[in-house]
Every structure is written in structure tokens, then in C-alpha cells.
Amino acid sequence: MQIAFFLFLGAVAVVVQTTLFQNFPIWFGRPDLTFILVAFAAYRFGWFRGLVFVFVMGWMMDVVSGIHLGVYPLQNVLIFSCIKILTENSSLKETAYQVPLVGLSYFIVQMIFYFLYSILMPGDMPGWSWGRVIQETIILLVATIPSFLVCNALFEFFNKRRVVHKVLRKGTGNQFR
């Protein structure tokens, strides 16, 4: 149920990002909600469920707004894997590195994919703008804080609900069979 709810939340994020945010002026910012959900999945989900979740999220983005099929799923799986490996056995407190790591990974991903696109399609790419990339990263960081708070509350709600359901279910029935 938890993964289904987050997939629904991801579908809503894809719709909002590809329709509503496109009408915002550039100076107002267009945070990448799917990137935030991928980073959240890297912090909270296990390997298998997380990889399935981020692949489906990338597939949804690819179907809705992808120019070259397979780029978004590949990007999401790589981001998930890198963040998961970096944070899996970290001795730092989670709240100390979550948001800065999201911003740093977003900035690095933007640079890497721009570099790859400039090699593969040099005539189709607009010029690189450090100001624009830094502005998008800051907007993403600001949007990450409330998004993580909401996603974490929902994640904890579903975890508590599952434990309560198991406890209630365990006590019913004939125990002497």
C-alpha cells in the first residue's frame, strides 16, 4: 500500500511538474518534484522497492515529456543508486546531509547530462548558464524541505499503520490449531 501511494504521489508530481509549473515564469522557479521524490526514495526505501519506484517514476516522466526514450529511467536509477550508496552506512545524522546532498546531486546531474547532450546533440542544446543552474538548484533546495517533511510524515504514517495492522491481525483467530 505504501509503494502504491507513493506511486500515486509521483504521478501527481509528474502532472504538476509538466503542466502547472510550465506556466510559471522562469524567475519564479520550477522545482523538479520527481527528483525530490527519487532522493526521498533513496533515503527511505530499500533497494528493490526503491529501484522499482524510481524506474516507474522515470518511465512516467519519459512517457509524458521525454524526447529520447530511456533517459529519465536511467537518470533516476543512477541518482537513486548513487545517493543510496553514499548514505547507506553514514555515521552522520540524517537531517545534517539530506537536503544539501539533494542540492549537490541535482547540480552534478545537471552538469553531467548537459555535457552528455552537448556531445551527442551539439546543435540542439542551448548555451550553458551557471546562473540558471544555480538558481534552479536553490529553488530545488527550498522545495525539498517541505516536500521531505510531507513525504516523511506520510512514510511514517504508513509504517505505523502496517505495524498496527499486524498486531491486530496476530491476536485474532484460534491459536491452538
N, C-alpha and C positions, 0 to 999 in steps of 0.2 A: 504494500500500500504506500509505503514511504517513497519508493522509487517512482511509482506511478504519479504521485502527487508532484514530485519534483520535475517529472517529465511534462506534466501539465503546466507547471510554473515556467518551465523552459519554453514551452510552446507560446505561452503568453508573452514571455520576454522577447521571443523572436518576432512575434506580431508587432509588439510595441516598438521594437528597435527598427524594423523595416518599414513601418507605416507612419507611426506618430512622430518618432524622432527625426524623420527625414524632413518634416515640415518646420522644425526648429531652425532658427538662424544659426550660422556656424559659430558665432561668438558665444552663443548660449551653451553650446556643447551638446554632444550626442554620445552619452556613455554607452559602452559596449556591454550590455547586460548579459549576453551569453558568455563573454569572457569572465565576468564576475561569477556566474554560476559554475563554470568549469573550474575556476580557482577554488570555490567553495567545495565542490565535489572532491577536489584533491585533498582538502583538509579534513573532510568528514567521512567520505565513503571509503569502503575497502577497494582493493584493486579491481576485482571483477565487476562489481556493481558500478564502480566509478567509471571504468573504461566503457562499459555498455552505455551508461548515461551520457558521457561526453561524446561518444560516437553518434548516438541518436541526436544529440543537440547539434553536432556538426552537420549531420545529414539533413536536419530540418533547415539549418541556415543555408546549406548548399542548394537545396531544392527551391527555397524562397528567393535567394539573392546571389547565388553562386554563378560566376562567369565560367570558371573552369571547374568541372565536377571533381570532387575529391579533395579539394584544398581545405575546406573547413573541417571535415572529419580528421584529416591528417594533422592540421594545426591544433585542434582540440586534444587529440590523443597525445601529441608531443608536449603540449603545455601541461596537461594533466600528469603525464609521466615525470616530467622534469620537476614540477612542484612537489609531487608525491615523494620522489626520491630525496629531494632537498630537505623535506620536513618530516620524514617518517620517524627518525630517531633523534630528533633535535632536543638538546638539553635546555634550550631557551623556552620561556613561557610563550604560549601560542599568540597571545594578544600583542606581544612585542614585535613579531615579524610578519603577521598575516597581511596586513594592509600594505606595508612597504614592499613585501615580496610580490604582491599582485601588481603594484605600480611598476616595479623593476622588470618583472617578466613581460608586462604589456609593452613597455618601452623597447625591450630587446626583441620581442616578437615583431613589432612594427619595423624595426631596422632590418631584421633578417629577411622578412617577407618582401620588403621593398627592394632589398638587394637582389633576392632571387627573381623577382618580377622584372627588375631592370636588366638582368642578364637574359631572361627568357623572352621578354617582350619590350625591348628598349624604346620603341616608338609609341607605345600605348600608355606609358606612365607619366603622370605629372611630375613636376620637379619636387625634390625633397625640401621640406621646410621644417627646420628644427623647432621653430616657434609653434607651428601647428601640432607637431608630435608631442611636444612638452605640454601644450595646452590640453590636448586630448588625454594625456596621462594624468594630469592634475584633476581633470573632470572625472576621470575613471576612479581616482583615489577618493574623491569626495563622494561619489556614488557608491563606492564599495562599503563604506562604513555603515550606512543604514541598511544596505542590501544584506550584508553579513549578519547584522542584528536580527533582521526579519527571518532570514534563512536559518539561522542558528536556533531561533525560537521555534520555528516550525519543525526543525530536525529533532530538537529535544522533546517537543510535544508528541511526535510520532514514536520516539523511543520510549517515552513513559507510557504511552498508550499501549504499546506492544507488550511491555512488562506487565502492566495491569491485566491485560487480556490473558496472558499466560498464567498468571497467578489465579485469576478467577476460574479459568478453564481447568487448571490442575486439581482444584478442590472438588469438582463435581464428579458424579458417577460413582459406581461401585468400585471400591479399592480392593476388595477381597476376591476378585476373579482370578 
